[in-house]
């Protein structure tokens, strides 16, 4: 009797892991593209992303727009380091954690089958996810397109486009996705550096 219970538990665990599609943690390098609201020009930035379910995400942006963004279930932090020596950096802290990207990754734990939050259309190397009225209300996301290198597996994800409200789009091109890494316990919070101006 005990053996059958253990087997059922293992099978249900495997089923959930397979259905969830996205791992509990991942990290990756990316190129992010989006259009500026005023000029309409395409803005491009490179960086790294760290994600942990539920609703924990950290993004490092490099280059001209060097910055750090951290979001957890309690707060969000957006930090821009000093541009020139002697000039303070800028840190914005909010109590809200309504960041669409982390909410999107959280929602993928429901798997690649249509559900109350979204409808899924699959092809050989891509997915089209259209959010229901309930999903759009909760996540503030209309739809998402995912393209894969070879197989429809999260570790093979190459491009992600998320359609937000007011026709705003986020575009990511992923490189070297690492599945299920172990993170330091403080990675999804932010300690204020010296010489930083903080706003709330």
HELIX and SHEET records of a PDB file:
HELIX    1   1 UNK A    2  UNK A   20  1                                  19    
HELIX    2   2 UNK A   63  UNK A   65  5                                   3    
HELIX    3   3 UNK A  100  UNK A  107  1                                   8    
HELIX    4   4 UNK A  108  UNK A  110  5                                   3    
HELIX    5   5 UNK A  133  UNK A  139  1                                   7    
HELIX    6   6 UNK A  154  UNK A  156  5                                   3    
HELIX    7   7 UNK A  165  UNK A  167  5                                   3    
SHEET    1   A12 UNK A 118  UNK A 122  0                                        
SHEET    2   A12 UNK A 126  UNK A 131 -1                                        
SHEET    3   A12 UNK A 141  UNK A 148 -1                                        
SHEET    4   A12 UNK A 157  UNK A 164 -1                                        
SHEET    5   A12 UNK A 169  UNK A 179 -1                                        
SHEET    6   A12 UNK A  25  UNK A  35 -1                                        
SHEET    7   A12 UNK A  42  UNK A  52 -1                                        
SHEET    8   A12 UNK A  56  UNK A  61 -1                                        
SHEET    9   A12 UNK A  67  UNK A  71 -1                                        
SHEET   10   A12 UNK A  76  UNK A  80 -1                                        
SHEET   11   A12 UNK A  89  UNK A  94 -1                                        
SHEET   12   A12 UNK A 196  UNK A 199  1                                        
END                                                                             
